[in-house]
Amino acid sequence: MSPGGDVAVIGGGLIGLAIAFELAERGATVRLYDRDEPARAASWAGAGMLAPYTERVADEELLQLCEDSLAEYPPFVERVREASGVDPQLHLNGIVHAAFDEVALERLREHGDALRSRGVTCDLLDRAHVLAVEPWLAHHVAGGLLVAGEGHVDNRRLGRALVAACAARGVSFARVASLRVECDTRRALGVRTNVGFTPAVAVVNACGAWSSLLDGVPPEMLPAVEPIKGQMLALQVPDAFVRRATWVPDAYVVPRDDGRLLVGATSERAQFDMRVTAEGLHRLLHAVLQAAPSLAAFTVTETWTGLRPGTADGRPFLGPTPLEGLYVATGHYRNGILLAPATARLLADAVCGNAAPELAAFSLPRRKRAS
Ligand SMILES: Cc1cc2nc3c(=O)[nH]c(=O)nc-3n(C[C@H](O)[C@H](O)[C@H](O)COP(=O)(O)OP(=O)(O)OC[C@H]3O[C@@H](n4cnc5c(N)ncnc54)[C@H](O)[C@@H]3O)c2cc1C
């Protein structure tokens, strides 16, 4: 199946890039529009954890989508690496949760039991074992849970790899000062920018936290997406000082192959405020140093913010809209890096006329979820 004409993807985060790459690999002619440098917004700012169980996704349809995407990650990364020559440094070596008192450890035991009944491998660790796995944790740690199969990818490298992979597969990039989608009453017609009009049989709104503001789209076809600000920082630590992404109370740490240790993340309703604040950094550093005083002497090398695309019910908006030719792929909130491969597959199928039934749960006019 082919889309039967040119496809316009608007938004060059990991979501838009992955869709463009998938479509181009299937032989489609794709133009990717961004008003900024691609792969620099939330997709650059994120921690790169691939962690549906750690994130405790409770919505069954969303959890299923996350599990599918996690399973698709290794072949997806391999295809991107092959097309780009850039290794996105995928590590699926598990995620550790550390508990600092018996009540928290009991909650981890219950979480582990629930995961095991779903077929997820996880081990409850006593104090000695959790310290053997991650020796940098404070010695008063009570124990932990190691969830197998989850992990992390270097999302900044993945972004660079996807840009190169898209270019290698013939995707054309348009960096535009202004852009509007042109529609008539029946369908989306294409994209008008400061350099003219380009028709398209399919226009994909992949604008992340800005998706509800896309010019030219009828208001009822705009997804209700709200920016949720996240602040993070990085420490420079010795090689392999931290082996796995680890959750401690009120923070997490994620190691990178280049020695950076990411510490995240705040979650704030602050509209489009991109400031790094004293309070945000204080909260992260306080939480992480309580759990690991051994990190106190390392250099803070970077601080940053990003805007997660949040939705009211926590589900992304995926697939065709009631306006012919207009598609949405946005609202991935805390799991957009994880969900990139499955989103790309589902959107490419839909654009090629083969929308999967599971998209109904993520459609733009979906019913409210029963609480
Ligand atoms: C601090 C933080 C930590 C996170 N950690 C994780 C994690 O560990 N695991 C995980 O899976 N997810 C994580 N996320 C979430 C994840 O980063 C996002 O869900 C994901 O990156 C969203 O990707 P996107 O492509 O939709 O949006 P973005 O990456 O924000 O890209 C949107 C793009 O659209 C462009 N754009 C917007 N409007 C227009 C327009 N009108 N015209 C042209 N271009 C436009 C922007 O310039 C931008 O390039 C985290 C996010 C943050 C902020």
The ligand as an SDF file (V2000), in Angstrom:
LIG
                    3D

 53 58  0  0  0  0  0  0  0  0999 V2000
   12.0920   16.3520   31.0950 C   0  0  0  0  0  0  0  0  0  0  0  0
   11.4470   15.3080   30.2200 C   0  0  0  0  0  0  0  0  0  0  0  0
   11.7480   13.9720   30.4290 C   0  0  0  0  0  0  0  0  0  0  0  0
   11.1630   12.9950   29.6080 C   0  0  0  0  0  0  0  0  0  0  0  0
   11.5370   11.6870   29.7630 N   0  0  0  0  0  0  0  0  0  0  0  0
   11.0190   10.7430   28.9430 C   0  0  0  0  0  0  0  0  0  0  0  0
   11.4390    9.4050   29.0470 C   0  0  0  0  0  0  0  0  0  0  0  0
   12.2960    9.0580   29.8780 O   0  0  0  0  0  0  0  0  0  0  0  0
   10.8830    8.4820   28.2000 N   0  0  0  0  0  0  0  0  0  0  0  0
    9.9490    8.8310   27.2650 C   0  0  0  0  0  0  0  0  0  0  0  0
    9.4760    7.9520   26.5390 O   0  0  0  0  0  0  0  0  0  0  0  0
    9.5450   10.1080   27.1400 N   0  0  0  0  0  0  0  0  0  0  0  0
   10.0490   11.0610   27.9480 C   0  0  0  0  0  0  0  0  0  0  0  0
    9.6510   12.3580   27.8370 N   0  0  0  0  0  0  0  0  0  0  0  0
    8.5540   12.6760   26.9190 C   0  0  0  0  0  0  0  0  0  0  0  0
    9.0410   12.7800   25.4980 C   0  0  0  0  0  0  0  0  0  0  0  0
   10.2200   13.5420   25.4510 O   0  0  0  0  0  0  0  0  0  0  0  0
    7.9440   13.4070   24.6260 C   0  0  0  0  0  0  0  0  0  0  0  0
    6.7200   12.7310   24.8060 O   0  0  0  0  0  0  0  0  0  0  0  0
    8.3440   13.3080   23.1460 C   0  0  0  0  0  0  0  0  0  0  0  0
    9.6480   13.7890   22.9380 O   0  0  0  0  0  0  0  0  0  0  0  0
    7.3670   14.0930   22.2950 C   0  0  0  0  0  0  0  0  0  0  0  0
    7.8700   14.0800   20.9760 O   0  0  0  0  0  0  0  0  0  0  0  0
    7.2200   14.9530   19.8620 P   0  0  0  0  0  0  0  0  0  0  0  0
    7.9460   14.6610   18.6120 O   0  0  0  0  0  0  0  0  0  0  0  0
    5.7350   14.7760   19.9060 O   0  0  0  0  0  0  0  0  0  0  0  0
    7.4540   16.4750   20.3480 O   0  0  0  0  0  0  0  0  0  0  0  0
    8.7440   17.3980   20.3150 P   0  0  0  0  0  0  0  0  0  0  0  0
    9.9860   16.6340   20.4750 O   0  0  0  0  0  0  0  0  0  0  0  0
    8.4830   18.5050   21.2630 O   0  0  0  0  0  0  0  0  0  0  0  0
    8.7460   17.9580   18.8230 O   0  0  0  0  0  0  0  0  0  0  0  0
    7.7370   18.8060   18.3400 C   0  0  0  0  0  0  0  0  0  0  0  0
    8.3270   19.5680   17.1570 C   0  0  0  0  0  0  0  0  0  0  0  0
    7.2690   20.2560   16.4990 O   0  0  0  0  0  0  0  0  0  0  0  0
    7.7700   21.5080   16.0760 C   0  0  0  0  0  0  0  0  0  0  0  0
    6.6220   22.3930   15.8950 N   0  0  0  0  0  0  0  0  0  0  0  0
    5.6810   22.7370   16.7940 C   0  0  0  0  0  0  0  0  0  0  0  0
    4.7680   23.5420   16.2420 N   0  0  0  0  0  0  0  0  0  0  0  0
    5.1270   23.7250   14.9510 C   0  0  0  0  0  0  0  0  0  0  0  0
    4.5700   24.4620   13.8610 C   0  0  0  0  0  0  0  0  0  0  0  0
    3.4380   25.1640   13.9920 N   0  0  0  0  0  0  0  0  0  0  0  0
    5.2060   24.4310   12.6810 N   0  0  0  0  0  0  0  0  0  0  0  0
    6.3480   23.7150   12.5280 C   0  0  0  0  0  0  0  0  0  0  0  0
    6.9090   23.0020   13.5200 N   0  0  0  0  0  0  0  0  0  0  0  0
    6.3160   22.9920   14.7130 C   0  0  0  0  0  0  0  0  0  0  0  0
    8.7000   21.9400   17.2020 C   0  0  0  0  0  0  0  0  0  0  0  0
    9.6270   22.9180   16.7700 O   0  0  0  0  0  0  0  0  0  0  0  0
    9.3550   20.6030   17.5580 C   0  0  0  0  0  0  0  0  0  0  0  0
   10.5400   20.3750   16.8220 O   0  0  0  0  0  0  0  0  0  0  0  0
   10.2400   13.3740   28.6030 C   0  0  0  0  0  0  0  0  0  0  0  0
    9.9720   14.7160   28.3790 C   0  0  0  0  0  0  0  0  0  0  0  0
   10.5740   15.6900   29.1710 C   0  0  0  0  0  0  0  0  0  0  0  0
   10.2850   17.1370   28.9000 C   0  0  0  0  0  0  0  0  0  0  0  0
  1  2  1  0
  2  3  1  0
  2 52  2  0
  3  4  2  0
  4  5  1  0
  4 50  1  0
  5  6  2  0
  6  7  1  0
  6 13  1  0
  7  8  2  0
  7  9  1  0
  9 10  1  0
 10 11  2  0
 10 12  1  0
 12 13  2  0
 13 14  1  0
 14 15  1  0
 14 50  1  0
 15 16  1  0
 16 17  1  0
 16 18  1  0
 18 19  1  0
 18 20  1  0
 20 21  1  0
 20 22  1  0
 22 23  1  0
 23 24  1  0
 24 25  2  0
 24 26  1  0
 24 27  1  0
 27 28  1  0
 28 29  2  0
 28 30  1  0
 28 31  1  0
 31 32  1  0
 32 33  1  0
 33 34  1  0
 33 48  1  0
 34 35  1  0
 35 36  1  0
 35 46  1  0
 36 37  1  0
 36 45  1  0
 37 38  2  0
 38 39  1  0
 39 40  1  0
 39 45  2  0
 40 41  1  0
 40 42  2  0
 42 43  1  0
 43 44  2  0
 44 45  1  0
 46 47  1  0
 46 48  1  0
 48 49  1  0
 50 51  2  0
 51 52  1  0
 52 53  1  0
M  END
$$$$
